[in-house]
Amino acid sequence: MINSFIQLPKAQLEILDAWEWYEDRQPGLGDRFKNEVAKAVQLILKNPLHYPLKGKFREIKIDVFPYLVIYQIDKRENIIFIVSVFHMSRHPQKKY
């Protein structure tokens, strides 16, 4: 079991942008979004190979929100890299 992860800067910015957008719509909704992202990351850490492999990346859909957490596994270093937190309505080529 892998127990550590790194969020790449792109993913961090995407989370912050989404948090701000949801908070502007309804106070507390941004925090709910961040909690759902955190739940998805915990599921990844528990079973990183469970989610579908798409090329070099794996992805898990976030419950309630239209986002995917896209990640890579570095088996040698025993770490997960969160590459992107991607809104599913965006163009698929912008995932990575």
OpenMM code with the backbone's topology and positions (N, CA, C; nanometers):
from openmm import Vec3, app, unit

residues = "MET ILE ASN SER PHE ILE GLN LEU PRO LYS ALA GLN LEU GLU ILE LEU ASP ALA TRP GLU TRP TYR GLU ASP ARG GLN PRO GLY LEU GLY ASP ARG PHE LYS ASN GLU VAL ALA LYS ALA VAL GLN LEU ILE LEU LYS ASN PRO LEU HIS TYR PRO LEU LYS GLY LYS PHE ARG GLU ILE LYS ILE ASP VAL PHE PRO TYR LEU VAL ILE TYR GLN ILE ASP LYS ARG GLU ASN ILE ILE PHE ILE VAL SER VAL PHE HIS MET SER ARG HIS PRO GLN LYS LYS TYR".split()
positions = [
    Vec3(0.0840, -0.1197, 0.0000),
    Vec3(0.0000, 0.0000, 0.0000),
    Vec3(0.0877, 0.1249, 0.0000),
    Vec3(0.0544, 0.2172, -0.0853),
    Vec3(0.1249, 0.3450, -0.0926),
    Vec3(0.0581, 0.4404, 0.0055),
    Vec3(0.1382, 0.5112, 0.0832),
    Vec3(0.0769, 0.5990, 0.1827),
    Vec3(0.1163, 0.7456, 0.1684),
    Vec3(0.1775, 0.7821, 0.0563),
    Vec3(0.2092, 0.9232, 0.0382),
    Vec3(0.1802, 0.9661, -0.1051),
    Vec3(0.1571, 1.0949, -0.1194),
    Vec3(0.1272, 1.1493, -0.2513),
    Vec3(0.1807, 1.2912, -0.2610),
    Vec3(0.1977, 1.3345, -0.3834),
    Vec3(0.2389, 1.4718, -0.4128),
    Vec3(0.1402, 1.5276, -0.5135),
    Vec3(0.0871, 1.6461, -0.4844),
    Vec3(0.0025, 1.7156, -0.5809),
    Vec3(0.0927, 1.8055, -0.6639),
    Vec3(0.0925, 1.7849, -0.7933),
    Vec3(0.1704, 1.8710, -0.8805),
    Vec3(0.1071, 2.0097, -0.8844),
    Vec3(0.1872, 2.1128, -0.9162),
    Vec3(0.1351, 2.2504, -0.9140),
    Vec3(0.0080, 2.2696, -0.9969),
    Vec3(-0.0014, 2.2036, -1.1122),
    Vec3(-0.1217, 2.2158, -1.1946),
    Vec3(-0.2446, 2.1698, -1.1166),
    Vec3(-0.2342, 2.0569, -1.0490),
    Vec3(-0.3463, 2.0041, -0.9708),
    Vec3(-0.3808, 2.0992, -0.8558),
    Vec3(-0.2809, 2.1527, -0.7901),
    Vec3(-0.3060, 2.2462, -0.6801),
    Vec3(-0.3826, 2.3685, -0.7294),
    Vec3(-0.3421, 2.4214, -0.8446),
    Vec3(-0.4095, 2.5383, -0.9007),
    Vec3(-0.5532, 2.5054, -0.9418),
    Vec3(-0.5731, 2.3883, -0.9991),
    Vec3(-0.7085, 2.3479, -1.0386),
    Vec3(-0.7998, 2.3340, -0.9171),
    Vec3(-0.7480, 2.2798, -0.8091),
    Vec3(-0.8278, 2.2661, -0.6867),
    Vec3(-0.8630, 2.4041, -0.6315),
    Vec3(-0.7659, 2.4932, -0.6281),
    Vec3(-0.7900, 2.6284, -0.5773),
    Vec3(-0.8917, 2.7024, -0.6637),
    Vec3(-0.8772, 2.6929, -0.7951),
    Vec3(-0.9722, 2.7592, -0.8858),
    Vec3(-1.1141, 2.7057, -0.8658),
    Vec3(-1.1270, 2.5740, -0.8563),
    Vec3(-1.2595, 2.5139, -0.8364),
    Vec3(-1.3158, 2.5541, -0.7002),
    Vec3(-1.2317, 2.5529, -0.5970),
    Vec3(-1.2764, 2.5921, -0.4633),
    Vec3(-1.3326, 2.7343, -0.4666),
    Vec3(-1.2579, 2.8262, -0.5299),
    Vec3(-1.3030, 2.9659, -0.5376),
    Vec3(-1.4349, 2.9769, -0.6137),
    Vec3(-1.4475, 2.9044, -0.7236),
    Vec3(-1.5691, 2.9099, -0.8047),
    Vec3(-1.6879, 2.8608, -0.7228),
    Vec3(-1.6732, 2.7472, -0.6551),
    Vec3(-1.7837, 2.6928, -0.5754),
    Vec3(-1.8155, 2.7812, -0.4552),
    Vec3(-1.7149, 2.8382, -0.3910),
    Vec3(-1.7399, 2.9282, -0.2760),
    Vec3(-1.8150, 3.0530, -0.3191),
    Vec3(-1.7836, 3.1038, -0.4406),
    Vec3(-1.8555, 3.2208, -0.4922),
    Vec3(-2.0027, 3.1898, -0.5145),
    Vec3(-2.0339, 3.0646, -0.5482),
    Vec3(-2.1719, 3.0258, -0.5738),
    Vec3(-2.2486, 3.0036, -0.4437),
    Vec3(-2.1805, 2.9409, -0.3475),
    Vec3(-2.2466, 2.9106, -0.2199),
    Vec3(-2.1396, 2.8890, -0.1135),
    Vec3(-2.1392, 2.9705, -0.0079),
    Vec3(-2.0402, 2.9517, 0.0977),
    Vec3(-2.0450, 2.8092, 0.1534),
    Vec3(-1.9271, 2.7493, 0.1663),
    Vec3(-1.9162, 2.6133, 0.2171),
    Vec3(-1.9089, 2.5088, 0.1071),
    Vec3(-1.9555, 2.5417, -0.0128),
    Vec3(-1.9540, 2.4458, -0.1223),
    Vec3(-1.8111, 2.4168, -0.1685),
    Vec3(-1.7251, 2.5184, -0.1632),
    Vec3(-1.5842, 2.4979, -0.1984),
    Vec3(-1.5176, 2.4009, -0.1021),
    Vec3(-1.5491, 2.4131, 0.0259),
    Vec3(-1.4940, 2.3201, 0.1253),
    Vec3(-1.5455, 2.1783, 0.1013),
    Vec3(-1.6707, 2.1673, 0.0617),
    Vec3(-1.7256, 2.0349, 0.0303),
    Vec3(-1.6509, 1.9739, -0.0884),
    Vec3(-1.6223, 2.0569, -0.1882),
    Vec3(-1.5454, 2.0106, -0.3039),
    Vec3(-1.4082, 1.9590, -0.2599),
    Vec3(-1.3380, 2.0380, -0.1783),
    Vec3(-1.2050, 1.9955, -0.1319),
    Vec3(-1.2129, 1.8658, -0.0518),
    Vec3(-1.3168, 1.8490, 0.0276),
    Vec3(-1.3341, 1.7247, 0.1037),
    Vec3(-1.3545, 1.6056, 0.0106),
    Vec3(-1.4291, 1.6255, -0.0978),
    Vec3(-1.4516, 1.5172, -0.1931),
    Vec3(-1.3221, 1.4809, -0.2668),
    Vec3(-1.2409, 1.5813, -0.2967),
    Vec3(-1.1096, 1.5539, -0.3576),
    Vec3(-1.0246, 1.4724, -0.2602),
    Vec3(-1.0252, 1.5121, -0.1336),
    Vec3(-0.9475, 1.4403, -0.0321),
    Vec3(-0.9952, 1.2951, -0.0184),
    Vec3(-1.1266, 1.2730, -0.0246),
    Vec3(-1.1794, 1.1362, -0.0191),
    Vec3(-1.1299, 1.0541, -0.1373),
    Vec3(-1.1308, 1.1145, -0.2557),
    Vec3(-1.0835, 1.0439, -0.3750),
    Vec3(-0.9359, 1.0083, -0.3607),
    Vec3(-0.8564, 1.0990, -0.3075),
    Vec3(-0.7135, 1.0712, -0.2878),
    Vec3(-0.6954, 0.9566, -0.1885),
    Vec3(-0.7747, 0.9538, -0.0839),
    Vec3(-0.7650, 0.8432, 0.0126),
    Vec3(-0.8005, 0.7096, -0.0520),
    Vec3(-0.9011, 0.7096, -0.1386),
    Vec3(-0.9363, 0.5868, -0.2102),
    Vec3(-0.8216, 0.5424, -0.3016),
    Vec3(-0.7578, 0.6376, -0.3662),
    Vec3(-0.6426, 0.6069, -0.4514),
    Vec3(-0.5314, 0.5436, -0.3675),
    Vec3(-0.5024, 0.6028, -0.2529),
    Vec3(-0.3950, 0.5523, -0.1678),
    Vec3(-0.4243, 0.4113, -0.1176),
    Vec3(-0.5508, 0.3813, -0.0916),
    Vec3(-0.5876, 0.2474, -0.0428),
    Vec3(-0.5701, 0.1405, -0.1498),
    Vec3(-0.6005, 0.1764, -0.2740),
    Vec3(-0.5935, 0.0773, -0.3809),
    Vec3(-0.5595, 0.1470, -0.5137),
    Vec3(-0.4345, 0.1879, -0.5308),
    Vec3(-0.3974, 0.2704, -0.6462),
    Vec3(-0.4146, 0.2024, -0.7820),
    Vec3(-0.4126, 0.0708, -0.7869),
    Vec3(-0.4251, 0.0004, -0.9152),
    Vec3(-0.5704, -0.0272, -0.9541),
    Vec3(-0.6631, 0.0059, -0.8683),
    Vec3(-0.8049, -0.0232, -0.8912),
    Vec3(-0.8656, 0.0591, -1.0047),
    Vec3(-0.8197, 0.1802, -1.0209),
    Vec3(-0.8824, 0.2728, -1.1142),
    Vec3(-0.8226, 0.2586, -1.2539),
    Vec3(-0.9034, 0.2864, -1.3588),
    Vec3(-0.8618, 0.2558, -1.4954),
    Vec3(-0.7360, 0.3286, -1.5399),
    Vec3(-0.6545, 0.2551, -1.6117),
    Vec3(-0.5322, 0.3083, -1.6700),
    Vec3(-0.5672, 0.3651, -1.8069),
    Vec3(-0.5333, 0.4907, -1.8290),
    Vec3(-0.5571, 0.5587, -1.9569),
    Vec3(-0.4220, 0.6099, -2.0056),
    Vec3(-0.3538, 0.5302, -2.0851),
    Vec3(-0.2175, 0.5650, -2.1247),
    Vec3(-0.1250, 0.5486, -2.0054),
    Vec3(-0.0590, 0.6577, -1.9654),
    Vec3(0.0332, 0.6549, -1.8516),
    Vec3(-0.0347, 0.6933, -1.7201),
    Vec3(-0.1622, 0.7301, -1.7262),
    Vec3(-0.2315, 0.7863, -1.6106),
    Vec3(-0.3507, 0.7014, -1.5702),
    Vec3(-0.3919, 0.7180, -1.4459),
    Vec3(-0.5149, 0.6577, -1.3947),
    Vec3(-0.6053, 0.7715, -1.3503),
    Vec3(-0.7363, 0.7435, -1.3448),
    Vec3(-0.8284, 0.8491, -1.3032),
    Vec3(-0.9454, 0.7927, -1.2238),
    Vec3(-0.9923, 0.8767, -1.1332),
    Vec3(-1.1079, 0.8435, -1.0497),
    Vec3(-1.2023, 0.9630, -1.0540),
    Vec3(-1.3309, 0.9338, -1.0692),
    Vec3(-1.4305, 1.0407, -1.0692),
    Vec3(-1.4612, 1.0792, -0.9248),
    Vec3(-1.4715, 1.2094, -0.9027),
    Vec3(-1.5081, 1.2617, -0.7717),
    Vec3(-1.6599, 1.2523, -0.7574),
    Vec3(-1.7051, 1.2018, -0.6441),
    Vec3(-1.8492, 1.1962, -0.6183),
    Vec3(-1.9059, 1.3379, -0.6121),
    Vec3(-2.0255, 1.3549, -0.6621),
    Vec3(-2.1058, 1.4774, -0.6538),
    Vec3(-2.0599, 1.5871, -0.7512),
    Vec3(-1.9306, 1.6046, -0.7707),
    Vec3(-1.8781, 1.7106, -0.8561),
    Vec3(-1.8270, 1.6516, -0.9875),
    Vec3(-1.8372, 1.7269, -1.0976),
    Vec3(-1.7967, 1.6738, -1.2286),
    Vec3(-1.6459, 1.6848, -1.2541),
    Vec3(-1.5681, 1.6217, -1.1691),
    Vec3(-1.4222, 1.6281, -1.1786),
    Vec3(-1.3616, 1.4885, -1.1729),
    Vec3(-1.2446, 1.4777, -1.2341),
    Vec3(-1.1622, 1.3579, -1.2252),
    Vec3(-1.0331, 1.3926, -1.1532),
    Vec3(-0.9854, 1.3023, -1.0698),
    Vec3(-0.8505, 1.3138, -1.0146),
    Vec3(-0.7649, 1.2221, -1.1011),
    Vec3(-0.6656, 1.2804, -1.1651),
    Vec3(-0.5781, 1.2073, -1.2559),
    Vec3(-0.4429, 1.1922, -1.1873),
    Vec3(-0.3916, 1.0687, -1.1881),
    Vec3(-0.2688, 1.0433, -1.1126),
    Vec3(-0.1801, 0.9412, -1.1818),
    Vec3(-0.0546, 0.9385, -1.1362),
    Vec3(0.0440, 0.8396, -1.1789),
    Vec3(0.1022, 0.7749, -1.0555),
    Vec3(0.1441, 0.6512, -1.0712),
    Vec3(0.2068, 0.5775, -0.9623),
    Vec3(0.3546, 0.5625, -0.9942),
    Vec3(0.4381, 0.6016, -0.8993),
    Vec3(0.5819, 0.5754, -0.9104),
    Vec3(0.6098, 0.4581, -0.8163),
    Vec3(0.6124, 0.3386, -0.8723),
    Vec3(0.6297, 0.2176, -0.7905),
    Vec3(0.7680, 0.2108, -0.7277),
    Vec3(0.8662, 0.2629, -0.7971),
    Vec3(1.0025, 0.2586, -0.7448),
    Vec3(1.0164, 0.3443, -0.6189),
    Vec3(0.9548, 0.4628, -0.6226),
    Vec3(0.9609, 0.5540, -0.5076),
    Vec3(0.8439, 0.5325, -0.4108),
    Vec3(0.7471, 0.4484, -0.4510),
    Vec3(0.6305, 0.4190, -0.3686),
    Vec3(0.5512, 0.5460, -0.3344),
    Vec3(0.5183, 0.6221, -0.4407),
    Vec3(0.4467, 0.7480, -0.4217),
    Vec3(0.3473, 0.7685, -0.5362),
    Vec3(0.2410, 0.8397, -0.5059),
    Vec3(0.1389, 0.8774, -0.6046),
    Vec3(0.1604, 1.0240, -0.6404),
    Vec3(0.1554, 1.0537, -0.7683),
    Vec3(0.1604, 1.1924, -0.8155),
    Vec3(0.0217, 1.2301, -0.8664),
    Vec3(-0.0412, 1.3280, -0.8006),
    Vec3(-0.1693, 1.3807, -0.8471),
    Vec3(-0.1349, 1.4825, -0.9551),
    Vec3(-0.1685, 1.4475, -1.0784),
    Vec3(-0.1287, 1.5261, -1.1946),
    Vec3(-0.2288, 1.6377, -1.2231),
    Vec3(-0.3575, 1.6076, -1.2077),
    Vec3(-0.4602, 1.7045, -1.2447),
    Vec3(-0.5887, 1.6737, -1.1691),
    Vec3(-0.6663, 1.7785, -1.1443),
    Vec3(-0.8031, 1.7653, -1.0960),
    Vec3(-0.8859, 1.8338, -1.2044),
    Vec3(-0.9397, 1.7524, -1.2923),
    Vec3(-0.9885, 1.7955, -1.4224),
    Vec3(-1.1406, 1.8022, -1.4288),
    Vec3(-1.1933, 1.9191, -1.4683),
    Vec3(-1.3377, 1.9334, -1.4887),
    Vec3(-1.3763, 1.8590, -1.6157),
    Vec3(-1.4729, 1.7717, -1.6061),
    Vec3(-1.5055, 1.6807, -1.7152),
    Vec3(-1.5680, 1.7483, -1.8368),
    Vec3(-1.6059, 1.8742, -1.8279),
    Vec3(-1.6609, 1.9421, -1.9451),
    Vec3(-1.5516, 2.0073, -2.0303),
    Vec3(-1.4302, 2.0071, -1.9815),
    Vec3(-1.3196, 2.0662, -2.0574),
    Vec3(-1.2738, 1.9715, -2.1667),
    Vec3(-1.1982, 2.0269, -2.2587),
    Vec3(-1.1476, 1.9467, -2.3701),
    Vec3(-1.0531, 1.8397, -2.3158),
    Vec3(-1.0723, 1.7130, -2.3533),
    Vec3(-0.9916, 1.6027, -2.2982),
    Vec3(-0.8409, 1.6179, -2.3174),
    Vec3(-0.7974, 1.6900, -2.4199),
    Vec3(-0.6535, 1.7074, -2.4401),
    Vec3(-0.5894, 1.7937, -2.3318),
    Vec3(-0.6690, 1.8627, -2.2541),
    Vec3(-0.6149, 1.9481, -2.1477),
    Vec3(-0.6059, 1.8764, -2.0138),
    Vec3(-0.6362, 1.7455, -2.0122),
    Vec3(-0.6317, 1.6691, -1.8879),
    Vec3(-0.4942, 1.6705, -1.8243),
    Vec3(-0.3919, 1.6556, -1.9050),
    Vec3(-0.2576, 1.6362, -1.8519),
    Vec3(-0.1790, 1.7601, -1.8776),
] * unit.nanometer
topology = app.Topology()
chain = topology.addChain("A")
for resn in residues:
    res = topology.addResidue(resn, chain)
    for name in ("N", "CA", "C"):
        topology.addAtom(name, app.Element.getBySymbol(name[0]), res)
